[in-house]
């Protein structure tokens, strides 16, 4: 099993900044993709940003230029620096990772954190 522990959420005024962090622990060979998703009340969970092990990033159009995702492969951590926050960024943010486990066969699995609340006031 893999455990994801998130931190860094909170309440901030519009145009402010927050930094989310997520640490993965457990038994796996390596983590391929790490990323952040969010879910606002009454809406479906949506991608915010992902970062592959090779450095490839993918951002939602709504956060491009404002959010930056980074990771430490050695420490199995991923961060999301959020600048110029808007009220519409208010949501529960979830950390996600895709792990690779090697034994007799190679298997892949997705894991989710518990979520951290981000609230942006106008």
Backbone as JSON, one array per atom type, in Angstrom:
{
  "sequence": "XXXXXXXXXXXXXXXXXXXXXXXXXXXXXXXXXXXXXXXXXXXXXXXXXXXXXXXXXXXXXXXXXXXXXXXXXXXXXXXXXXXXXXXXXXXXXXXXXXXXXXXXXXXXXXXXXXXXXXXXXX",
  "N": [[0.82, -1.2, 0.0], [0.3, 2.32, -0.51], [0.85, 5.44, 0.93], [-0.31, 8.76, 0.94], [0.45, 11.92, 2.05], [-0.79, 15.03, 2.53], [-0.21, 18.59, 2.71], [-0.49, 22.09, 3.57], [-2.76, 23.49, 2.71], [-5.37, 26.01, 3.08], [-6.78, 29.21, 4.07], [-6.92, 32.02, 2.03], [-6.54, 35.33, 0.71], [-7.8, 36.71, -2.37], [-5.52, 36.89, -5.08], [-3.46, 36.13, -3.51], [-0.99, 33.7, -2.3], [-0.33, 30.19, -2.06], [1.23, 27.16, -0.98], [1.21, 23.84, -1.74], [2.0, 20.63, -0.48], [3.01, 17.22, -0.87], [3.68, 14.03, 0.29], [4.8, 10.81, -0.51], [4.69, 7.5, 0.65], [5.58, 4.06, 1.19], [5.45, 0.77, -0.29], [6.98, 0.34, -3.25], [8.43, 0.25, -6.54], [9.06, 2.54, -8.02], [7.82, 5.9, -8.5], [5.84, 7.0, -11.08], [4.02, 9.08, -12.4], [3.12, 12.09, -10.73], [0.78, 14.23, -9.2], [-1.72, 16.88, -8.96], [-5.14, 17.25, -8.24], [-8.41, 18.73, -8.18], [-11.5, 19.4, -6.47], [-14.38, 21.11, -6.54], [-17.26, 22.26, -4.67], [-20.15, 20.58, -5.71], [-19.13, 20.03, -8.19], [-17.28, 18.05, -10.59], [-14.3, 16.15, -9.96], [-11.25, 17.53, -11.06], [-8.36, 17.77, -13.18], [-5.45, 19.47, -12.09], [-2.63, 19.81, -12.23], [0.03, 17.83, -13.51], [3.03, 15.89, -13.21], [5.46, 14.16, -14.79], [7.87, 11.55, -14.29], [10.0, 12.03, -15.98], [9.99, 14.71, -16.2], [8.08, 15.92, -17.74], [5.33, 18.09, -17.92], [1.88, 18.85, -17.24], [-0.71, 21.07, -17.36], [-3.83, 22.38, -16.23], [-5.76, 24.55, -18.25], [-6.81, 26.7, -16.89], [-5.08, 27.28, -14.84], [-2.6, 27.76, -15.83], [0.42, 29.54, -15.95], [0.03, 30.56, -13.46], [0.18, 28.58, -11.51], [2.66, 26.28, -10.36], [4.11, 23.18, -10.67], [6.19, 20.88, -8.96], [8.64, 18.37, -8.21], [10.36, 15.98, -6.13], [12.15, 13.39, -6.91], [13.76, 11.63, -5.48], [12.88, 11.9, -2.89], [10.25, 11.34, -3.13], [8.21, 13.29, -3.25], [5.82, 15.85, -4.03], [5.09, 19.13, -5.05], [2.96, 22.01, -5.16], [2.97, 25.14, -6.2], [1.04, 27.87, -5.79], [0.07, 30.79, -7.17], [-1.28, 34.12, -7.45], [-3.96, 33.61, -6.74], [-7.42, 32.85, -7.24], [-10.91, 33.34, -6.45], [-12.33, 31.29, -7.71], [-10.58, 29.2, -7.6], [-11.04, 27.91, -5.31], [-11.41, 24.92, -3.6], [-11.28, 21.41, -2.76], [-8.16, 20.03, -2.7], [-6.46, 17.36, -4.14], [-3.85, 15.08, -3.85], [-2.17, 12.95, -6.13], [-0.75, 9.87, -7.23], [1.02, 7.68, -9.42], [2.13, 4.52, -9.16], [4.82, 2.22, -9.68], [5.37, -1.15, -9.44], [7.57, -3.8, -9.05], [7.75, -7.22, -9.32], [7.24, -10.49, -9.79], [5.83, -9.82, -11.99], [5.34, -6.6, -13.54], [3.5, -4.07, -12.1], [1.08, -1.43, -12.03], [-0.34, 1.26, -10.22], [-2.8, 3.55, -9.0], [-2.95, 6.08, -6.55], [-4.53, 8.08, -4.0], [-4.51, 11.06, -2.05], [-5.89, 12.31, 1.08], [-6.94, 14.77, 0.74], [-6.86, 18.36, 0.77], [-8.1, 21.39, 1.95], [-8.53, 24.33, 0.08], [-9.23, 27.65, 0.24], [-10.23, 30.57, -1.26], [-10.71, 33.87, -0.73], [-12.68, 36.65, -1.81]],
  "CA": [[0.0, 0.0, 0.0], [0.98, 3.61, -0.58], [0.19, 6.5, 1.68], [-0.01, 10.11, 0.51], [0.15, 12.89, 3.1], [-0.82, 16.38, 1.97], [-0.16, 19.71, 3.65], [-0.34, 23.4, 2.97], [-3.99, 24.18, 2.37], [-5.8, 27.05, 4.02], [-7.59, 30.34, 3.61], [-6.08, 33.11, 1.52], [-7.28, 36.32, -0.06], [-7.55, 36.71, -3.81], [-4.19, 37.35, -5.48], [-2.46, 35.6, -2.6], [-0.28, 32.49, -2.69], [-0.26, 29.03, -1.17], [2.07, 26.07, -1.48], [0.77, 22.53, -1.29], [3.03, 19.59, -0.54], [2.5, 15.86, -0.73], [4.75, 13.04, 0.43], [4.35, 9.44, -0.7], [5.47, 6.46, 1.32], [5.04, 2.72, 1.02], [6.26, -0.19, -1.02], [6.89, 0.42, -4.7], [9.74, 0.38, -7.18], [9.21, 3.97, -8.25], [6.61, 6.64, -8.83], [5.91, 7.57, -12.43], [3.37, 10.39, -12.42], [2.58, 12.67, -9.51], [0.02, 15.41, -9.59], [-2.77, 17.46, -8.12], [-6.49, 17.39, -8.77], [-9.25, 19.46, -7.24], [-12.94, 19.22, -6.59], [-15.15, 22.17, -5.92], [-18.6, 21.79, -4.32], [-21.09, 20.41, -6.8], [-18.44, 19.81, -9.46], [-16.46, 16.85, -10.69], [-12.87, 16.31, -9.73], [-10.58, 17.91, -12.29], [-6.91, 17.85, -13.15], [-4.83, 20.78, -11.92], [-1.3, 19.71, -12.83], [0.74, 16.57, -13.32], [4.45, 15.95, -13.52], [5.99, 12.83, -14.99], [9.22, 11.35, -13.76], [10.97, 12.61, -16.91], [9.89, 16.15, -16.16], [6.96, 16.4, -18.54], [4.25, 18.66, -17.12], [0.6, 19.1, -17.86], [-1.48, 21.98, -16.52], [-5.14, 22.82, -16.67], [-5.67, 25.88, -18.85], [-7.23, 27.71, -15.92], [-4.02, 27.57, -13.87], [-1.34, 28.01, -16.52], [1.0, 30.84, -15.66], [-0.17, 30.92, -12.04], [0.58, 27.45, -10.66], [3.86, 25.56, -10.77], [4.26, 21.89, -10.02], [7.56, 20.41, -8.88], [8.74, 17.12, -7.46], [11.66, 15.45, -5.76], [12.03, 11.95, -7.14], [14.44, 10.89, -4.42], [12.08, 11.98, -1.66], [8.85, 10.99, -3.47], [7.33, 14.4, -2.88], [5.38, 16.74, -5.09], [4.62, 20.41, -4.54], [2.2, 22.87, -6.06], [3.04, 26.55, -5.84], [-0.13, 28.52, -6.36], [0.15, 32.24, -7.09], [-2.4, 34.88, -8.03], [-5.14, 32.77, -6.52], [-8.73, 33.44, -7.52], [-11.98, 32.64, -5.72], [-12.71, 30.07, -8.42], [-9.63, 28.13, -7.27], [-11.5, 27.29, -4.07], [-11.73, 23.51, -3.8], [-10.43, 20.45, -2.05], [-7.08, 19.62, -3.6], [-6.04, 15.99, -3.88], [-2.59, 14.58, -4.41], [-2.32, 11.67, -6.82], [0.48, 9.32, -7.78], [0.95, 6.4, -10.12], [3.32, 3.78, -8.74], [5.25, 1.03, -10.43], [5.88, -2.17, -8.52], [8.17, -4.9, -9.81], [8.02, -8.51, -8.67], [7.22, -11.44, -10.92], [5.37, -8.94, -13.07], [5.32, -5.16, -13.24], [2.14, -3.57, -11.95], [0.92, 0.0, -11.85], [-1.52, 1.56, -9.41], [-3.05, 4.95, -8.66], [-3.31, 6.36, -5.16], [-5.01, 9.42, -3.73], [-4.44, 11.57, -0.7], [-7.18, 12.59, 1.71], [-7.42, 16.07, 0.29], [-6.62, 19.52, 1.62], [-9.0, 22.47, 1.53], [-8.01, 25.64, -0.29], [-10.32, 28.61, 0.14], [-9.76, 31.88, -1.69], [-11.76, 34.86, -0.51], [-12.61, 37.8, -2.75]],
  "C": [[0.86, 1.25, 0.0], [0.16, 4.63, 0.18], [0.67, 7.84, 1.15], [-0.46, 11.07, 1.61], [0.3, 14.29, 2.52], [-0.73, 17.42, 3.08], [-0.15, 21.01, 2.88], [-1.62, 24.11, 2.57], [-4.33, 25.26, 3.37], [-6.64, 28.1, 3.36], [-6.66, 31.47, 3.19], [-6.96, 34.08, 0.76], [-6.91, 36.22, -1.53], [-6.22, 37.42, -4.1], [-3.08, 36.88, -4.54], [-1.85, 34.31, -3.13], [-0.4, 31.42, -1.61], [0.64, 28.0, -1.82], [1.58, 24.77, -0.87], [1.92, 21.54, -1.43], [2.39, 18.23, -0.31], [3.69, 14.91, -0.69], [4.17, 11.64, 0.31], [5.28, 8.48, 0.03], [4.8, 5.12, 1.12], [5.99, 1.86, 0.21], [5.98, -0.07, -2.51], [8.3, 0.53, -5.25], [10.03, 1.85, -7.44], [7.85, 4.58, -8.53], [6.79, 7.24, -10.2], [5.31, 8.96, -12.44], [2.97, 10.81, -11.02], [1.82, 13.93, -9.92], [-1.0, 15.84, -8.58], [-4.06, 17.57, -8.91], [-7.29, 18.19, -7.75], [-10.72, 19.21, -7.52], [-13.64, 20.31, -5.81], [-16.55, 21.64, -5.6], [-19.51, 21.71, -5.54], [-20.44, 20.17, -8.16], [-17.64, 18.52, -9.42], [-15.0, 17.16, -10.39], [-12.18, 16.58, -11.07], [-9.07, 17.97, -12.09], [-6.47, 19.29, -12.94], [-3.47, 20.76, -12.62], [-0.72, 18.34, -12.54], [2.18, 16.73, -13.77], [4.97, 14.52, -13.61], [7.41, 12.75, -14.45], [10.29, 11.98, -14.66], [10.89, 14.12, -16.99], [8.77, 16.74, -17.0], [5.83, 16.88, -17.64], [2.98, 18.81, -17.96], [-0.21, 19.94, -16.9], [-2.87, 22.19, -17.09], [-5.0, 24.23, -17.22], [-5.94, 26.97, -17.82], [-6.13, 28.09, -14.93], [-2.68, 27.87, -14.54], [-0.86, 29.43, -16.25], [0.85, 31.28, -14.22], [0.33, 29.83, -11.09], [1.82, 26.8, -11.24], [3.97, 24.28, -9.96], [5.74, 21.49, -10.04], [7.59, 19.13, -8.06], [10.18, 16.78, -7.15], [11.56, 13.94, -5.88], [12.67, 11.13, -6.02], [13.61, 10.84, -3.14], [10.62, 11.6, -1.89], [7.88, 12.07, -2.97], [6.96, 15.21, -4.12], [4.81, 17.99, -4.44], [3.83, 21.15, -5.61], [2.26, 24.29, -5.52], [1.91, 27.27, -6.56], [-0.05, 30.02, -6.1], [-1.07, 32.88, -7.74], [-3.7, 34.09, -7.91], [-6.42, 33.56, -6.73], [-9.79, 32.69, -6.7], [-12.4, 31.34, -6.4], [-11.7, 28.93, -8.25], [-10.04, 27.42, -5.97], [-11.98, 25.87, -4.34], [-10.95, 22.68, -2.79], [-9.41, 19.94, -3.07], [-6.56, 18.24, -3.17], [-4.71, 15.68, -4.58], [-2.84, 13.2, -5.03], [-0.94, 11.18, -7.26], [0.2, 7.99, -8.45], [2.25, 5.65, -9.83], [3.57, 2.58, -9.64], [5.88, 0.07, -9.43], [6.37, -3.35, -9.34], [8.38, -6.12, -8.92], [8.12, -9.54, -9.78], [6.78, -10.69, -12.17], [5.46, -7.49, -12.61], [3.87, -4.71, -13.18], [2.15, -2.08, -11.67], [-0.36, 0.25, -11.06], [-1.59, 3.05, -9.12], [-3.45, 5.06, -7.2], [-3.69, 7.82, -5.01], [-4.77, 9.78, -2.27], [-5.83, 11.86, -0.18], [-7.76, 13.92, 1.27], [-7.11, 17.17, 1.29], [-7.44, 20.69, 1.06], [-8.21, 23.73, 1.21], [-9.2, 26.55, -0.5], [-9.73, 29.97, -0.19], [-10.91, 32.87, -1.55], [-11.56, 36.04, -1.44], [-12.46, 39.1, -2.0]]
}
